[in-house]
Amino acid sequence: MIDFLGPNAPTLPTHWHSGHPSPKHDPAPEIQIHHATPHTVLLRQNKSVHFEAPFLFLLFGNERALLLDTGASPDPAHFPLRETVDRLIEEWLAHNPRTGDKAYELLVTHTHGHGDHIAADGQFADRPDTTVVPPGLDDVVAHFGFEDWPHKPVELDLGGRVLDLIPGPGHHPAAVVFYDRHTATLLTGDSLYPGRLYVDDAAAYAETADRLIDFCATRPVTHVLGCHIEMTTTPDEDYPRGTTYQPDEPPLQLTAAHLHTLRRALAETDGRPGSHPYGDFILVHRG
């Protein structure tokens, strides 16, 4: 049995593969793989496959693994997510052999239900010992046992590795933020990342920012990890939507201090529709 006491700070690259000037001729694989700890894998879909280039997270516990999000492309011929995850699980189990006859399970769930985070769910539909949580609010609340959505977090135990699931509506009604106690990372989905942030419900989004600030005030946070990079390394300059090559993008990781930056930016926009540059972020309200 692995002891998942933490925090065990993950190691993260300063630069990810960010596409190719000619997507057709990109020599890089469809999925970039980075082992942040021996039990934590970050995956990034190649921008040459889909411009959204979302990040996915594979976390291993003693009893099951968690795949957080399934990317922007359904076709395994172009985006072999299940094949990649199966290989990573097989490699992990080879280094961490289990006893007994109980199968090692896989839980597939999402930071939220937009298409670029759920597209490859179907690749796991017939996978043995696998649960795919539908991305709708009722399904998310029921599966994880949220009793006071969106006010009260719940715990998810992967077998000695415990995560806190914090309701995070505002960008999407069923958005959830995941805090991994083992690595002390806050996985914020599309609620916070280095780029253009889209707000569907300004009031709910502000409450989510407050909820996350309060949560992190009493816990260590090594990194805040969203699901996209859309900024350039020049402050206030983001890449246009649809960009497939981002040679000057910053690292993915933010800090808990950026939650306060986000909250101040929300206060300045005051819920008004439109684009509002603030520091490392551009906030857009879709009314």
Residue frames as qw, qx, qy, qz and C-alpha x, y, z in Angstrom:
[[0.000, 0.887, 0.462, 0.000, 0.00, 0.00, 0.00],
 [0.403, 0.403, -0.010, 0.821, 1.26, 3.44, -0.92],
 [0.261, -0.632, -0.434, 0.587, 1.27, 6.17, 1.70],
 [0.278, 0.640, 0.385, 0.604, -0.26, 9.21, 0.03],
 [0.337, -0.803, -0.251, 0.422, 0.42, 11.65, 2.83],
 [0.480, 0.605, 0.159, 0.615, 1.53, 15.01, 1.49],
 [0.621, 0.736, 0.020, -0.268, 2.15, 17.46, 0.29],
 [0.690, -0.119, 0.515, 0.495, 4.41, 15.92, -2.32],
 [0.231, 0.752, -0.073, -0.614, 4.98, 18.86, -4.65],
 [0.821, 0.413, 0.361, 0.154, 4.80, 17.89, -8.32],
 [0.329, -0.400, 0.402, 0.755, 7.54, 18.82, -10.78],
 [0.521, 0.735, 0.406, -0.152, 6.20, 20.71, -13.77],
 [0.608, 0.219, 0.311, 0.697, 7.82, 21.79, -17.04],
 [0.052, -0.555, -0.059, 0.828, 8.42, 25.44, -17.84],
 [0.384, 0.401, -0.381, -0.739, 7.33, 24.79, -21.43],
 [0.698, 0.205, 0.666, -0.166, 4.89, 22.36, -23.01],
 [0.289, 0.132, 0.703, 0.637, 4.65, 21.33, -26.62],
 [0.215, 0.572, 0.317, -0.725, 2.59, 24.14, -28.08],
 [0.676, 0.658, 0.261, -0.206, 1.79, 23.05, -31.61],
 [0.592, -0.076, 0.503, 0.626, 3.67, 23.43, -34.88],
 [0.139, 0.447, -0.194, -0.862, 3.76, 26.10, -37.61],
 [0.541, 0.140, -0.586, -0.586, 2.31, 23.45, -39.93],
 [0.693, -0.228, 0.486, -0.481, -0.06, 21.20, -37.96],
 [0.928, 0.288, -0.119, -0.203, 0.00, 18.56, -40.71],
 [0.689, 0.465, -0.468, 0.302, 3.74, 18.17, -40.27],
 [0.428, -0.699, 0.405, -0.405, 3.94, 18.22, -36.48],
 [0.564, 0.268, -0.777, 0.083, 6.30, 15.39, -35.47],
 [0.198, -0.249, 0.695, -0.645, 5.13, 15.39, -31.84],
 [0.085, -0.268, -0.960, 0.000, 2.65, 12.78, -30.56],
 [0.272, -0.597, -0.494, -0.571, -1.06, 13.52, -30.27],
 [0.619, -0.756, -0.164, -0.136, -0.76, 13.55, -26.46],
 [0.288, 0.590, -0.549, 0.518, 2.13, 14.95, -24.46],
 [0.810, -0.452, -0.373, 0.009, 2.77, 13.01, -21.24],
 [0.152, 0.610, -0.488, 0.605, 4.45, 14.40, -18.12],
 [0.700, -0.383, -0.577, 0.174, 4.95, 12.45, -14.88],
 [0.129, -0.797, 0.142, -0.572, 4.65, 15.17, -12.25],
 [0.468, -0.497, 0.658, -0.316, 5.10, 12.63, -9.42],
 [0.013, -0.151, 0.978, 0.142, 5.34, 8.82, -9.52],
 [0.146, 0.425, 0.876, -0.178, 1.57, 8.74, -9.00],
 [0.238, 0.779, 0.272, -0.512, 0.46, 11.84, -10.96],
 [0.455, 0.116, 0.583, 0.663, 0.44, 12.26, -14.74],
 [0.267, 0.675, 0.109, -0.679, -0.42, 15.38, -16.71],
 [0.514, 0.295, 0.684, 0.425, -1.54, 14.95, -20.32],
 [0.186, 0.610, -0.003, -0.770, -1.87, 17.66, -22.93],
 [0.684, 0.531, 0.494, 0.080, -3.68, 17.25, -26.21],
 [0.453, -0.088, 0.353, 0.814, -1.52, 18.50, -29.06],
 [0.246, 0.631, 0.128, -0.724, -2.68, 21.81, -30.54],
 [0.161, 0.303, -0.702, -0.624, -2.01, 20.32, -33.96],
 [0.051, -0.285, -0.954, -0.075, -4.84, 17.87, -33.20],
 [0.149, -0.805, -0.548, -0.173, -7.23, 20.43, -31.70],
 [0.206, 0.620, -0.127, 0.747, -6.63, 24.11, -31.03],
 [0.592, -0.725, -0.047, -0.349, -8.11, 23.92, -27.53],
 [0.530, 0.380, -0.647, 0.395, -5.14, 21.73, -26.42],
 [0.633, -0.652, 0.054, -0.414, -6.71, 20.91, -23.04],
 [0.096, 0.422, -0.833, 0.345, -4.78, 19.45, -20.15],
 [0.841, -0.287, -0.342, -0.305, -6.01, 16.21, -18.58],
 [0.200, -0.590, 0.663, -0.415, -5.00, 14.70, -15.25],
 [0.844, -0.063, -0.520, -0.114, -4.46, 11.06, -14.32],
 [0.274, -0.598, 0.556, -0.507, -4.15, 10.44, -10.58],
 [0.662, 0.021, -0.749, -0.019, -3.38, 7.03, -9.09],
 [0.550, -0.516, 0.398, -0.522, -4.66, 5.74, -5.75],
 [0.247, -0.284, 0.920, -0.106, -4.33, 2.33, -4.16],
 [0.504, 0.298, 0.777, -0.233, -7.77, 1.17, -5.32],
 [0.518, 0.691, 0.482, 0.148, -8.46, 3.15, -8.47],
 [0.351, -0.056, 0.209, 0.911, -7.20, 5.82, -10.80],
 [0.221, 0.791, 0.387, -0.419, -8.95, 9.06, -11.65],
 [0.384, 0.224, 0.445, 0.778, -8.94, 10.49, -15.17],
 [0.049, 0.708, 0.351, -0.612, -10.03, 14.10, -15.01],
 [0.418, 0.699, -0.115, -0.568, -11.42, 15.23, -18.40],
 [0.766, 0.127, 0.593, 0.212, -11.20, 13.44, -21.74],
 [0.310, -0.239, 0.451, 0.802, -10.16, 16.17, -24.15],
 [0.339, 0.531, 0.004, -0.777, -11.53, 17.76, -27.29],
 [0.465, 0.354, -0.632, -0.509, -11.52, 14.97, -29.90],
 [0.850, -0.118, 0.322, -0.399, -13.60, 11.77, -29.86],
 [0.883, 0.404, -0.225, -0.086, -11.83, 9.77, -32.57],
 [0.769, -0.515, 0.320, 0.205, -9.11, 7.46, -31.18],
 [0.782, 0.385, 0.207, 0.444, -7.40, 7.50, -34.58],
 [0.257, 0.751, -0.049, 0.606, -6.58, 11.17, -34.02],
 [0.265, -0.622, 0.420, -0.605, -6.61, 11.23, -30.24],
 [0.721, -0.043, -0.691, -0.010, -5.75, 7.81, -28.73],
 [0.321, -0.603, 0.379, -0.624, -6.68, 8.69, -25.16],
 [0.914, -0.284, 0.120, -0.263, -7.88, 5.29, -23.97],
 [0.889, 0.270, -0.241, 0.280, -4.82, 3.55, -25.44],
 [0.257, 0.596, -0.410, 0.640, -2.58, 6.09, -23.69],
 [0.539, -0.525, 0.322, -0.576, -4.38, 5.80, -20.35],
 [0.989, -0.092, -0.047, -0.108, -4.42, 2.00, -20.52],
 [0.738, 0.378, -0.347, 0.437, -0.66, 2.00, -21.11],
 [0.012, -0.599, 0.409, -0.688, -0.02, 4.41, -18.25],
 [0.768, -0.407, 0.203, -0.451, -2.14, 2.34, -15.86],
 [0.977, 0.088, -0.171, 0.092, -0.38, -0.86, -16.93],
 [0.507, 0.492, -0.409, 0.578, 3.02, 0.78, -16.33],
 [0.312, -0.582, 0.358, -0.660, 1.94, 2.11, -12.93],
 [0.913, -0.267, 0.086, -0.298, 0.62, -1.27, -11.83],
 [0.867, 0.270, -0.314, 0.277, 3.88, -2.90, -12.92],
 [0.279, 0.466, -0.461, 0.702, 5.77, -0.58, -10.57],
 [0.361, -0.245, 0.495, -0.751, 3.12, -0.84, -7.85],
 [0.414, -0.089, -0.871, -0.248, 1.90, -4.45, -7.85],
 [0.579, -0.326, 0.167, -0.729, -1.31, -5.15, -5.99],
 [0.022, -0.061, 0.981, -0.184, -2.39, -8.12, -3.90],
 [0.449, 0.348, 0.625, -0.536, -5.75, -9.84, -3.97],
 [0.354, 0.325, 0.790, 0.380, -8.23, -10.44, -6.78],
 [0.173, 0.825, 0.390, -0.372, -10.01, -7.10, -6.81],
 [0.568, 0.538, 0.306, 0.543, -9.64, -5.31, -10.15],
 [0.273, -0.340, -0.066, 0.897, -7.98, -1.92, -10.32],
 [0.266, 0.768, 0.581, -0.048, -10.70, 0.54, -11.27],
 [0.263, 0.099, 0.208, 0.937, -10.77, 3.71, -13.35],
 [0.077, 0.768, 0.523, -0.362, -13.04, 6.66, -12.59],
 [0.303, 0.264, 0.366, 0.839, -13.52, 9.10, -15.48],
 [0.053, -0.830, -0.492, 0.259, -15.00, 12.45, -14.54],
 [0.391, 0.611, 0.242, 0.644, -14.70, 16.10, -15.52],
 [0.211, -0.175, -0.262, 0.925, -13.85, 19.58, -14.38],
 [0.415, 0.445, 0.238, -0.757, -16.97, 20.64, -16.31],
 [0.656, 0.327, 0.679, -0.036, -19.12, 19.61, -19.23],
 [0.373, 0.760, -0.207, -0.491, -17.96, 21.69, -22.20],
 [0.918, 0.382, -0.020, -0.103, -17.18, 19.75, -25.35],
 [0.482, 0.668, -0.513, 0.241, -13.41, 20.18, -25.22],
 [0.232, -0.476, 0.725, -0.441, -13.35, 18.35, -21.87],
 [0.702, 0.015, 0.598, -0.387, -15.72, 15.43, -22.53],
 [0.602, 0.502, -0.366, -0.501, -15.24, 14.55, -26.21],
 [0.440, 0.329, -0.834, -0.056, -13.44, 11.23, -25.69],
 [0.582, -0.218, 0.555, -0.553, -15.78, 9.88, -23.00],
 [0.898, 0.231, -0.043, -0.373, -17.01, 7.33, -25.51],
 [0.509, 0.506, -0.690, 0.092, -13.57, 5.73, -25.74],
 [0.034, -0.256, 0.832, -0.491, -14.12, 4.44, -22.19],
 [0.696, -0.109, -0.013, -0.710, -17.74, 3.35, -22.54],
 [0.952, -0.006, -0.254, -0.172, -16.94, -0.37, -22.82],
 [0.319, 0.518, -0.687, 0.397, -13.77, -0.40, -20.72],
 [0.709, -0.369, -0.599, 0.051, -13.96, -2.99, -17.90],
 [0.568, -0.480, -0.409, 0.530, -13.94, -1.82, -14.28],
 [0.212, 0.094, 0.094, 0.968, -14.55, 1.75, -15.38],
 [0.030, 0.758, 0.594, -0.268, -17.09, 4.35, -14.31],
 [0.222, 0.265, 0.251, 0.904, -17.70, 7.39, -16.52],
 [0.004, -0.578, -0.550, 0.603, -19.58, 10.12, -14.66],
 [0.284, 0.701, 0.485, 0.438, -21.89, 12.05, -17.01],
 [0.345, 0.108, -0.139, 0.922, -21.09, 15.78, -16.98],
 [0.275, -0.641, -0.364, -0.617, -24.56, 17.12, -16.17],
 [0.184, -0.500, 0.437, -0.725, -25.21, 18.77, -12.81],
 [0.838, -0.281, 0.084, -0.459, -27.71, 16.18, -11.54],
 [0.940, 0.128, -0.292, 0.124, -25.34, 13.32, -12.35],
 [0.391, 0.472, -0.486, 0.623, -22.34, 15.05, -10.77],
 [0.412, -0.473, 0.347, -0.697, -24.25, 15.88, -7.59],
 [0.928, -0.170, 0.004, -0.331, -25.70, 12.38, -7.30],
 [0.864, 0.249, -0.380, 0.215, -22.52, 10.45, -8.05],
 [0.409, 0.347, -0.505, 0.676, -20.26, 12.31, -5.63],
 [0.454, -0.556, -0.660, 0.220, -22.92, 12.89, -2.97],
 [0.097, 0.221, -0.118, 0.963, -22.96, 16.68, -2.85],
 [0.183, -0.566, -0.773, 0.221, -25.51, 17.51, -0.16],
 [0.051, -0.849, -0.267, 0.454, -25.42, 21.30, -0.27],
 [0.515, 0.235, 0.406, 0.718, -24.44, 22.28, -3.80],
 [0.709, 0.518, -0.273, 0.394, -22.72, 24.66, -4.42],
 [0.292, -0.859, 0.233, -0.349, -21.78, 25.53, -0.84],
 [0.696, -0.529, 0.475, -0.100, -20.24, 22.39, 0.64],
 [0.343, 0.533, -0.751, -0.187, -17.30, 20.32, -0.72],
 [0.964, -0.152, 0.102, -0.192, -17.20, 16.54, -0.62],
 [0.312, -0.600, 0.718, 0.165, -14.33, 14.05, -0.39],
 [0.887, 0.360, -0.215, -0.195, -13.28, 11.48, -2.99],
 [0.544, -0.557, 0.626, 0.039, -11.03, 8.61, -1.84],
 [0.682, 0.513, -0.461, -0.240, -9.05, 6.78, -4.53],
 [0.944, -0.147, -0.245, 0.163, -7.66, 4.39, -1.94],
 [0.671, -0.412, -0.102, 0.608, -5.49, 6.31, 0.50],
 [0.243, 0.040, 0.212, 0.946, -5.34, 9.29, -1.85],
 [0.047, 0.712, 0.637, -0.290, -8.05, 11.75, -0.90],
 [0.164, 0.264, 0.289, 0.905, -9.29, 14.67, -2.99],
 [0.130, 0.533, 0.498, -0.671, -11.62, 17.48, -2.00],
 [0.198, 0.443, 0.649, 0.586, -14.24, 18.31, -4.62],
 [0.027, -0.447, -0.294, 0.845, -15.28, 21.97, -4.43],
 [0.398, 0.724, 0.561, 0.035, -18.35, 23.18, -6.32],
 [0.329, -0.352, 0.227, 0.847, -17.18, 25.69, -8.94],
 [0.377, 0.690, 0.588, 0.191, -20.10, 26.98, -11.03],
 [0.036, -0.807, 0.036, 0.588, -19.78, 30.22, -12.96],
 [0.068, 0.429, -0.683, -0.587, -17.94, 29.10, -16.06],
 [0.478, -0.079, -0.777, -0.401, -20.26, 26.07, -16.30],
 [0.656, -0.475, 0.004, -0.586, -23.20, 25.11, -14.04],
 [0.964, -0.258, -0.058, -0.034, -21.66, 21.74, -13.08],
 [0.461, 0.643, -0.480, 0.378, -18.01, 22.83, -12.78],
 [0.830, -0.550, -0.051, 0.071, -16.02, 21.19, -9.99],
 [0.192, 0.791, -0.526, 0.248, -12.57, 22.15, -8.66],
 [0.944, -0.161, -0.271, 0.096, -10.43, 19.27, -7.40],
 [0.149, -0.819, 0.498, -0.243, -7.90, 19.65, -4.57],
 [0.885, 0.101, -0.439, 0.116, -5.41, 16.79, -4.37],
 [0.579, -0.793, 0.175, -0.073, -4.10, 16.48, -0.83],
 [0.907, -0.095, 0.175, 0.371, -1.16, 14.30, -1.93],
 [0.566, 0.293, 0.167, 0.752, 0.36, 16.98, -4.18],
 [0.113, -0.650, -0.324, 0.678, -1.46, 20.00, -2.69],
 [0.081, 0.021, 0.495, 0.865, -2.49, 21.03, -6.19],
 [0.396, 0.509, 0.447, -0.620, -5.73, 22.82, -6.99],
 [0.246, 0.139, 0.772, 0.569, -7.16, 21.64, -10.33],
 [0.196, 0.461, 0.292, -0.814, -9.37, 24.50, -11.47],
 [0.502, 0.530, 0.669, 0.141, -10.51, 23.41, -14.92],
 [0.296, 0.532, 0.322, 0.725, -11.58, 26.47, -16.92],
 [0.328, -0.884, -0.329, 0.050, -12.35, 28.53, -13.82],
 [0.198, -0.917, 0.288, 0.193, -8.75, 29.78, -13.66],
 [0.842, 0.076, 0.289, 0.449, -5.85, 29.34, -16.06],
 [0.254, -0.505, 0.214, 0.796, -3.31, 31.61, -17.82],
 [0.138, 0.213, 0.683, 0.685, -5.54, 32.98, -20.54],
 [0.359, -0.200, -0.188, -0.892, -8.95, 34.29, -21.44],
 [0.072, 0.168, 0.897, -0.403, -11.53, 33.29, -18.86],
 [0.315, -0.292, -0.540, -0.723, -15.14, 32.89, -19.94],
 [0.146, 0.098, 0.689, -0.703, -17.85, 33.65, -17.41],
 [0.202, -0.380, -0.782, -0.451, -21.34, 32.30, -17.92],
 [0.460, -0.768, -0.420, -0.148, -22.81, 33.36, -14.56],
 [0.247, 0.621, -0.337, 0.663, -20.96, 36.30, -12.99],
 [0.559, -0.597, 0.247, -0.520, -22.58, 36.00, -9.56],
 [0.984, -0.171, 0.034, -0.022, -21.89, 32.26, -9.30],
 [0.736, 0.431, -0.239, 0.464, -18.36, 32.79, -10.57],
 [0.036, -0.684, 0.357, -0.635, -17.63, 35.40, -7.90],
 [0.784, -0.459, 0.220, -0.356, -18.98, 33.05, -5.23],
 [0.970, 0.113, -0.100, 0.189, -16.73, 30.29, -6.57],
 [0.438, 0.592, -0.339, 0.586, -13.71, 32.58, -6.36],
 [0.393, -0.624, 0.349, -0.578, -14.60, 33.39, -2.73],
 [0.955, -0.221, 0.072, -0.183, -15.14, 29.70, -1.97],
 [0.866, 0.287, -0.208, 0.353, -11.73, 28.78, -3.36],
 [0.147, 0.665, -0.371, 0.632, -9.98, 31.62, -1.54],
 [0.636, -0.530, 0.298, -0.476, -11.52, 30.50, 1.76],
 [0.999, -0.027, -0.027, -0.005, -10.66, 26.85, 1.07],
 [0.736, 0.415, -0.256, 0.469, -7.03, 27.56, 0.22],
 [0.144, -0.792, 0.284, -0.521, -6.55, 29.87, 3.21],
 [0.693, -0.505, 0.431, -0.282, -6.32, 26.84, 5.51],
 [0.946, 0.069, 0.293, 0.119, -4.42, 24.43, 3.24],
 [0.338, -0.497, 0.511, 0.615, -1.06, 24.26, 1.47],
 [0.707, 0.662, 0.212, -0.130, -1.22, 24.88, -2.28],
 [0.591, -0.300, 0.458, 0.593, 1.82, 24.03, -4.36],
 [0.060, -0.039, 0.552, 0.831, 0.25, 24.90, -7.73],
 [0.545, 0.492, 0.384, -0.560, -3.02, 26.01, -9.27],
 [0.196, -0.124, 0.806, 0.545, -3.48, 24.08, -12.51],
 [0.594, 0.440, 0.154, -0.655, -6.14, 24.92, -15.04],
 [0.773, 0.226, 0.588, 0.073, -6.89, 23.13, -18.30],
 [0.595, 0.719, 0.204, 0.295, -5.56, 25.57, -20.92],
 [0.395, -0.464, 0.097, 0.787, -2.76, 28.00, -21.72],
 [0.405, 0.752, 0.460, 0.244, -3.95, 30.90, -23.87],
 [0.139, -0.954, 0.079, 0.254, -1.68, 33.76, -22.82],
 [0.658, 0.579, -0.271, 0.397, 1.57, 34.86, -24.41],
 [0.656, -0.250, -0.358, 0.616, 4.55, 35.62, -22.18],
 [0.084, 0.271, 0.001, 0.959, 3.69, 39.30, -22.62],
 [0.070, 0.365, 0.703, -0.606, 1.28, 40.46, -19.89],
 [0.404, 0.530, 0.282, -0.690, -2.26, 41.20, -21.10],
 [0.449, 0.445, -0.533, -0.562, -1.69, 39.56, -24.50],
 [0.706, 0.001, 0.683, -0.188, -3.54, 36.35, -25.19],
 [0.125, -0.087, 0.815, 0.558, -3.56, 34.16, -28.26],
 [0.549, 0.095, -0.169, -0.813, -6.64, 34.46, -30.48],
 [0.761, 0.043, 0.558, -0.327, -9.18, 31.67, -30.25],
 [0.871, 0.476, 0.078, -0.091, -8.36, 28.94, -32.76],
 [0.125, 0.803, -0.583, -0.021, -4.58, 29.38, -32.56],
 [0.996, 0.006, -0.084, -0.014, -2.78, 26.08, -33.28],
 [0.737, 0.206, -0.255, 0.591, 0.80, 27.24, -32.60],
 [0.348, -0.923, -0.041, -0.158, 1.77, 29.13, -29.43],
 [0.740, 0.286, -0.351, 0.498, 5.59, 29.44, -29.34],
 [0.136, 0.400, -0.374, 0.826, 5.54, 32.14, -26.66],
 [0.648, -0.568, -0.337, -0.379, 3.17, 30.67, -24.11],
 [0.208, -0.614, 0.580, -0.493, 3.93, 30.80, -20.35],
 [0.116, 0.052, -0.973, 0.194, 3.92, 27.79, -17.99],
 [0.443, -0.470, -0.669, -0.367, 0.60, 26.26, -16.98],
 [0.509, -0.440, -0.628, 0.390, 1.02, 26.61, -13.24],
 [0.137, -0.726, -0.006, -0.673, -0.37, 29.52, -11.26],
 [0.246, 0.046, -0.729, 0.637, -0.45, 30.12, -7.50],
 [0.181, -0.634, -0.724, 0.205, -3.12, 30.59, -4.86],
 [0.118, -0.472, -0.100, 0.868, -2.37, 34.31, -5.02],
 [0.067, -0.052, -0.589, -0.803, -3.92, 34.35, -8.50],
 [0.168, -0.576, -0.800, -0.033, -7.27, 33.56, -6.90],
 [0.161, -0.696, -0.309, 0.628, -7.12, 36.96, -5.25],
 [0.069, -0.258, 0.426, 0.864, -6.12, 38.53, -8.58],
 [0.096, -0.333, -0.824, -0.448, -9.15, 36.88, -10.13],
 [0.178, -0.680, -0.665, 0.253, -11.45, 38.10, -7.38],
 [0.123, -0.577, -0.035, 0.807, -10.23, 41.69, -7.74],
 [0.001, -0.061, 0.625, 0.779, -10.72, 41.50, -11.49],
 [0.129, -0.505, -0.831, -0.194, -14.27, 40.26, -11.01],
 [0.165, -0.702, -0.438, 0.537, -14.97, 43.14, -8.65],
 [0.088, -0.419, 0.242, 0.871, -13.69, 45.61, -11.23],
 [0.061, -0.163, -0.754, -0.633, -15.87, 44.20, -14.02],
 [0.343, 0.138, 0.453, -0.811, -18.91, 44.39, -11.72],
 [0.518, 0.335, 0.776, -0.131, -20.70, 41.81, -13.85],
 [0.407, 0.699, -0.077, -0.583, -20.68, 44.00, -16.96],
 [0.875, 0.343, 0.309, 0.148, -20.57, 42.17, -20.33],
 [0.400, 0.883, -0.232, 0.072, -17.46, 42.68, -22.39],
 [0.839, 0.150, -0.286, 0.437, -13.71, 42.17, -22.24],
 [0.342, -0.918, 0.130, -0.153, -11.71, 43.45, -19.29],
 [0.697, 0.366, -0.476, 0.392, -7.92, 43.13, -19.21],
 [0.523, -0.787, 0.211, -0.251, -6.47, 42.69, -15.74],
 [0.481, -0.587, 0.650, 0.049, -2.92, 41.58, -15.02],
 [0.144, -0.248, 0.909, 0.302, -2.36, 38.12, -16.47],
 [0.277, 0.393, 0.874, -0.064, -6.01, 37.64, -17.31],
 [0.261, -0.018, -0.292, -0.920, -8.68, 38.86, -19.67],
 [0.262, 0.282, 0.831, -0.402, -12.15, 38.23, -18.31],
 [0.259, -0.054, -0.536, -0.801, -15.01, 37.88, -20.75],
 [0.416, 0.211, 0.673, -0.574, -18.64, 37.73, -19.69],
 [0.105, -0.130, -0.792, -0.587, -20.90, 35.86, -22.09],
 [0.339, 0.184, 0.456, -0.802, -24.32, 37.32, -21.51]]
